[in-house]
Amino acid sequence: MDYIEYDVFVIGSGVAGRYVAKTCAKAGMTVAIADNREFGGTCANRGCDPKKIILGPTEVFDFADNLMGKGISTLPKLNWKANQKFKKKFTDKVPAGTEKILEKLGVTLYHQSPTFIDKNTLLVEGKTIVAKKIVIATGQIPRVLDMEGAKFLKTSDDFLELKKLPKTIILIGAGYVGMEFAHMAARYGCDVTIMEQGSTTLKAFDPDLTTELVEISKKIGIKFLFNSEISSIEKLNKNYRVNYKKDDKNSSLKARMIFNTAGRVPAINELDLEKGKVAYSDNGISVNAFLQNTSNKDVYACGDVSDHSVPLTPLSGIEAKVVSENIINGNSSKIKIPNVPSAVFTLPNIATVGFSEAEAKKRYNNIIVKHEFVSDWYNAKRSNEKAYGYKILINERTNQIVGAHILGSYAVETINLFTMAINLKLTTDAVKNMIFIYPSWGNDIKSML
């Protein structure tokens, strides 16, 4: 049988995959990379980056709305179509740019999802590939919902590519994506309803802050249907109808579009992992501390598809570095993950790092909880913020910060300072003795302690 040999074959061209491909190629290895979608991965093409561009005008709108009658007399008019055109200036150049960089390094490109034939052999584009090391970096994809009419559901990819925003939408799932899209769409003038099977939103975040965020969301017109169990989706003439049960009563709701925002799962179904003797679970590719597969030692996994990973772009880069070092030098590098912050780009933002209140109280004997909503602080009053609150967790014995949770317009920036403080094991006294710019949002962290 004819076959092509490589030292390293990478599956997935996002942050993690292309880092491994570039690093191994620079080390003199023969490298190939495959992707069944446009090169560049989710974050740059259809995730974090384009999402933030769509968010941009709504930030301006929200700031102006806060200051209506306080120096602002007319709200800006948002233009979805113009913003989408602006977004494409960023996303359109990503695939070709990514391919050009990889090709310049001598990496061979394949535009199809490979499938395993055996532990070191793949089939892609009708070619048989034998690789000494295989790296799986396929990321995650929207979770498939098993219900009648699920084929009518749109995904986050569709939302970010909409040429025109519909007048009414329903978002199924009140997680990161659902909450962010709801805040964007509502400020663009869309009537938004979020349906959630559970009783709350954003379970990874502090419940006191998420409760406040839900109330703020309602004030900008977002409707919530918690504890709603969807049975089916029907296509009508112009609309779609969601049939659901809530409080033991059957009900229905109509909208022009319905989006599946019920989370994401590892993108592994197309790989035929069983044939490659690759261990995996619902959480992704099973790996050890070297990010090496637990059953096939010639396979590594990094980024969102790894069962070791949290689905965050900065962590993908850290994992890719570990995998690259282990392929080039043998297993010499174990994954060490610092406290990683996470945020939801609603307006206001909600952000978290370190332990939750429940986790901290379970781990430490004595925890100091600093929790307050502070709409009367200068920064909040200056721009008439809709909400500003925090919960900081301090280990009483060491006086070190072990968890930070913030709700506010600049929470995604402020949380970075707390991340630094936690990872460097700074005491509250050390942080308070820092000299920051005043008045600035960052300076508020000293008052939170």
C-alpha positions in Angstrom: 0.0 0.0 0.0 1.3 3.4 -0.9 1.5 5.9 1.9 2.9 9.3 2.8 5.1 9.6 6.0 5.4 12.5 8.4 7.1 13.0 11.7 4.0 14.9 13.0 0.4 15.1 11.8 -1.8 17.7 13.4 -5.6 17.6 13.2 -7.1 21.1 13.7 -5.7 24.5 12.7 -6.8 26.6 15.6 -4.6 28.2 18.2 -3.3 24.9 19.6 -2.9 23.0 16.4 -1.1 25.6 14.4 1.3 26.3 17.3 2.3 22.7 17.4 2.6 22.5 13.6 4.8 25.7 13.4 7.0 24.7 16.3 7.7 21.2 15.1 8.3 22.5 11.6 10.8 25.0 12.9 12.5 22.1 14.7 13.2 20.4 11.4 10.4 17.8 11.5 8.2 16.9 8.6 4.8 18.2 9.5 1.3 18.1 8.0 -1.9 19.6 9.3 -5.6 19.0 8.4 -8.8 20.9 9.0 -12.3 20.1 7.7 -13.2 23.8 7.9 -11.4 27.1 7.0 -7.9 27.3 8.4 -7.5 29.4 11.6 -9.8 27.7 14.0 -12.9 28.7 15.9 -11.7 31.7 17.9 -10.4 33.8 14.9 -13.1 32.7 12.3 -16.3 32.1 14.2 -15.8 32.6 17.9 -14.1 35.1 20.3 -12.8 37.6 17.7 -15.8 38.2 15.5 -18.0 38.0 18.7 -16.1 40.9 20.2 -16.5 43.0 17.0 -20.3 42.5 17.1 -20.2 43.4 20.7 -18.3 46.7 20.0 -21.2 48.9 18.9 -23.4 47.6 21.7 -20.7 48.8 24.2 -21.0 52.3 22.8 -24.8 52.1 22.9 -24.8 50.9 26.5 -22.4 53.6 27.6 -24.5 56.3 25.9 -27.7 54.8 27.4 -26.2 55.0 30.9 -25.5 58.7 30.3 -28.8 59.7 28.7 -29.7 63.1 30.1 -26.3 63.4 31.7 -24.4 64.8 28.7 -25.9 62.4 26.1 -29.1 63.6 24.4 -29.5 61.1 21.6 -28.7 57.4 21.5 -26.5 56.1 18.7 -28.3 54.0 16.0 -26.8 50.6 15.7 -26.3 49.1 12.2 -26.0 45.3 12.1 -25.2 45.2 8.4 -22.4 47.8 8.6 -20.9 46.0 11.6 -20.9 42.7 9.8 -19.1 44.3 7.0 -16.5 45.6 9.4 -16.2 42.2 11.0 -15.3 40.6 7.7 -12.2 42.8 7.5 -10.9 40.7 10.3 -12.3 37.2 9.6 -12.0 37.1 5.8 -8.2 37.2 5.8 -7.7 34.6 8.5 -7.9 31.3 6.5 -5.6 32.4 3.7 -3.2 34.1 6.1 -3.0 31.0 8.3 -2.3 28.7 5.3 0.4 31.1 4.0 2.3 31.1 7.2 2.2 27.3 7.5 3.1 26.7 3.9 6.1 29.0 4.3 7.4 26.8 7.1 7.0 23.7 4.8 3.9 22.3 6.5 1.7 20.2 4.2 -2.0 21.2 4.3 -5.0 19.0 4.0 -8.6 20.2 3.9 -10.6 17.3 5.2 -11.1 15.6 8.5 -8.8 12.6 8.8 -10.0 9.2 10.1 -7.8 6.7 12.0 -7.0 3.4 10.2 -4.7 2.2 13.0 -2.6 3.6 15.8 -0.3 5.6 13.5 -2.2 5.6 10.2 -4.7 8.1 9.0 -6.9 8.4 5.8 -7.4 11.9 4.5 -8.3 13.2 1.1 -8.0 9.6 -0.2 -4.4 9.4 0.9 -2.9 7.1 3.4 -0.8 8.9 6.0 1.6 7.3 8.5 2.8 9.6 11.2 5.2 9.0 14.1 3.2 11.4 16.3 -0.4 12.5 15.8 -1.8 15.6 17.5 -5.5 16.0 18.0 -6.5 19.7 18.3 -10.0 19.7 16.8 -11.6 22.0 19.5 -15.3 21.8 20.2 -18.5 22.1 18.3 -22.1 23.0 19.3 -23.8 20.3 21.3 -26.5 18.4 19.2 -29.9 18.6 20.8 -32.0 15.4 20.4 -35.6 16.6 19.9 -38.2 16.6 17.1 -37.4 19.5 14.8 -33.8 20.0 15.9 -32.9 20.4 12.2 -34.5 23.9 12.4 -32.0 25.1 15.0 -29.3 27.6 14.1 -25.9 27.7 15.8 -23.5 30.3 17.0 -21.8 30.1 13.6 -25.1 31.2 11.9 -25.7 34.0 14.4 -22.3 35.5 13.7 -22.9 35.4 10.0 -26.4 36.8 9.9 -26.9 39.4 7.2 -29.9 40.7 8.9 -30.9 40.3 12.5 -34.5 38.9 12.9 -37.1 40.8 14.9 -37.5 37.9 17.3 -35.2 35.1 18.4 -35.2 32.3 20.9 -31.9 31.1 22.4 -32.0 27.5 23.9 -29.4 27.5 26.7 -28.4 30.2 29.2 -24.7 29.6 29.2 -21.9 31.8 27.9 -23.0 31.9 24.3 -26.7 32.3 25.0 -26.2 35.2 27.4 -23.7 37.0 25.2 -25.8 36.7 22.1 -28.9 37.8 24.0 -27.2 41.0 25.2 -26.0 41.8 21.7 -29.2 41.1 19.9 -31.4 42.9 22.5 -29.3 46.1 22.1 -29.6 45.8 18.3 -33.4 45.9 18.7 -34.2 42.2 18.7 -36.9 40.7 20.9 -35.0 38.0 22.8 -36.1 35.0 24.9 -33.7 32.6 26.6 -35.0 29.1 27.4 -33.1 27.1 29.9 -33.8 23.6 31.2 -32.2 24.4 34.6 -33.2 27.0 37.2 -30.4 29.5 36.6 -27.7 30.8 34.2 -23.9 30.7 34.1 -23.4 27.9 36.6 -19.6 28.4 36.6 -20.0 31.9 38.0 -20.9 33.3 41.4 -24.7 32.8 42.0 -25.1 36.2 43.8 -23.6 38.0 40.8 -25.5 35.9 38.2 -28.8 36.6 39.9 -28.1 40.3 39.6 -27.0 39.9 35.9 -30.4 38.2 35.1 -32.2 41.1 36.6 -30.2 43.6 34.6 -30.8 41.5 31.5 -34.6 41.7 32.1 -34.4 45.4 32.3 -33.0 45.6 28.7 -35.8 43.4 27.5 -34.4 39.9 27.6 -37.0 37.4 28.7 -36.1 34.1 30.6 -37.9 30.8 30.7 -36.1 28.7 33.3 -37.1 25.1 34.1 -38.5 24.8 30.6 -38.3 21.4 28.9 -38.5 21.6 25.1 -40.4 18.8 23.4 -40.3 19.8 19.8 -39.7 22.6 17.2 -42.1 23.2 14.3 -41.6 25.3 11.2 -44.5 27.7 10.5 -45.0 30.0 7.5 -42.6 32.7 8.6 -41.8 31.7 12.2 -40.8 28.7 14.2 -42.6 27.4 17.2 -41.0 25.8 20.3 -43.3 23.5 22.2 -42.3 23.0 25.8 -43.4 22.1 29.3 -43.0 24.3 32.3 -44.5 23.7 35.8 -46.3 20.6 34.3 -48.1 22.8 31.8 -47.6 22.5 28.0 -46.9 25.8 26.3 -45.4 27.1 23.1 -43.5 30.2 21.9 -42.9 31.6 18.4 -39.9 33.4 16.9 -38.3 34.1 13.5 -35.2 32.2 14.4 -34.2 29.7 17.1 -30.6 29.2 18.1 -29.0 26.2 19.9 -26.8 27.8 22.6 -26.8 24.8 24.8 -23.1 24.5 25.1 -20.3 22.8 23.1 -18.7 19.3 23.1 -15.4 17.9 21.9 -15.2 17.6 18.1 -14.1 13.9 17.9 -17.0 12.1 16.2 -15.5 12.0 12.7 -12.1 10.7 13.7 -12.8 6.9 14.2 -10.8 7.0 17.4 -11.5 3.4 18.2 -9.5 2.3 15.2 -6.6 4.4 16.4 -6.8 2.8 19.9 -7.3 6.4 21.2 -9.0 6.6 24.6 -11.6 9.3 25.0 -14.7 10.3 27.0 -17.5 12.8 26.8 -15.0 15.3 28.1 -12.6 14.8 25.2 -9.4 13.0 24.4 -8.1 11.3 27.6 -4.5 12.5 28.4 -1.9 12.2 31.1 0.2 15.0 32.5 2.3 15.1 29.3 -1.0 15.6 27.3 -0.3 12.2 25.8 -3.2 9.9 25.2 -3.6 7.3 27.9 -3.9 4.4 25.5 -2.1 5.4 22.3 1.3 6.9 23.3 1.9 8.3 19.8 -1.1 10.5 20.1 -1.3 13.9 21.9 -4.2 16.2 22.4 -4.2 19.9 23.2 -6.8 22.8 23.3 -10.5 22.4 23.9 -10.6 18.8 22.7 -8.4 17.6 25.6 -10.1 16.3 28.7 -7.6 18.2 30.7 -8.6 21.5 29.2 -10.9 24.3 30.0 -12.3 25.7 26.8 -10.4 29.0 26.8 -8.0 30.2 24.1 -5.1 31.3 26.3 -5.0 27.8 27.8 -4.9 26.2 24.4 -1.6 28.0 23.8 -0.1 26.7 27.0 -1.1 23.2 26.2 0.2 23.4 22.7 3.6 24.5 24.0 3.7 21.5 26.3 2.8 19.1 23.5 5.4 20.7 21.2 8.2 20.3 23.8 7.2 16.7 24.4 7.2 15.7 20.7 10.5 17.4 20.1 12.4 16.5 23.2 10.6 13.4 24.4 8.2 13.6 27.4 10.1 16.3 29.3 7.3 18.8 30.1 4.2 18.3 32.3 1.2 20.5 32.1 1.0 23.1 34.9 -2.0 25.3 34.7 -2.1 28.5 36.7 -5.4 29.9 37.9 -7.2 30.8 34.7 -9.8 33.6 34.6 -13.0 33.3 32.7 -15.6 35.9 31.6 -18.9 36.4 29.9 -19.1 39.4 27.6 -22.5 40.6 28.6 -23.0 44.2 29.5 -22.2 44.4 32.3 -19.4 41.7 32.1 -19.2 39.0 34.6 -15.8 37.5 35.4 -14.3 34.9 37.7 -10.9 33.5 38.8 -9.9 31.0 41.5 -12.3 29.3 43.9 -16.0 29.8 44.2 -17.3 30.6 47.7 -18.5 27.0 48.2 -15.1 25.6 47.0 -13.1 28.0 49.2 -15.1 27.2 52.3 -14.6 23.5 51.7 -10.9 23.8 51.1 -9.9 26.3 53.8 -10.7 26.4 57.5 -11.4 30.2 57.6 -12.5 32.2 54.6 -13.1 36.0 54.6 -15.8 36.9 52.1 -15.9 40.4 50.8 -19.1 40.9 49.0 -21.0 44.0 48.0 -22.8 45.8 45.3 -21.3 49.2 45.0 -23.3 51.4 42.6 -22.3 54.3 44.9 -18.6 54.1 44.1 -17.1 56.8 42.0 -16.5 54.8 38.9 -20.0 53.4 38.9 -21.6 56.8 39.5 -19.4 58.6 36.9 -20.9 56.5 34.1 -24.2 55.7 35.8 -23.5 51.9 35.6 -26.4 49.5 35.5 -24.6 47.2 38.0 -21.3 46.9 39.8 -20.6 44.2 42.4 -17.9 41.9 43.6 -17.2 38.9 45.8 -13.6 38.4 46.9 -12.5 35.3 48.9 -9.5 35.6 51.2 -7.7 32.8 53.1 -7.7 34.3 56.7 -4.6 32.3 57.7 -2.3 33.6 54.9 -4.2 36.8 54.0 -3.9 35.7 50.4 -6.7 36.1 47.8 -8.0 32.7 46.7 -11.0 33.7 44.6 -12.4 36.8 42.8 -15.8 37.4 41.2 -16.8 40.6 39.6 -19.9 42.0 37.8 -19.3 45.3 36.0 -18.7 47.0 32.7 -14.9 46.5 33.0 -14.9 43.2 34.9 -13.1 41.4 32.2 -10.1 43.8 32.6 -10.2 44.0 36.4 -10.2 40.2 36.8 -6.8 40.1 35.2 -5.3 42.0 38.2 -6.9 39.5 40.6 -5.5 36.7 38.4 -2.0 38.1 38.8 -2.5 38.5 42.5 -3.7 34.9 43.0 -1.1 33.3 40.8 1.7 35.3 42.5 0.2 34.5 45.9 0.1 38.2 46.9 -1.4 39.1 50.3 -4.2 41.7 50.5 -1.7 44.1 52.1 0.7 43.7 49.1 -2.1 44.6 46.7 -3.3 47.5 48.8 0.2 48.9 48.9 0.3 49.0 45.1 0.1 52.4 43.5 -2.5 52.4 40.6 -3.8 55.2 38.4 -6.7 57.1 40.1 -9.5 57.2 39.1 -9.4 53.9 37.3 -11.4 50.7 37.5 -8.2 48.8 38.4 -7.7 51.0 41.4 -11.0 49.7 42.8 -9.5 46.3 43.6 -7.9 47.8 46.7 -11.3 48.9 48.0 -12.6 45.4 47.3 -10.1 44.0 49.8 
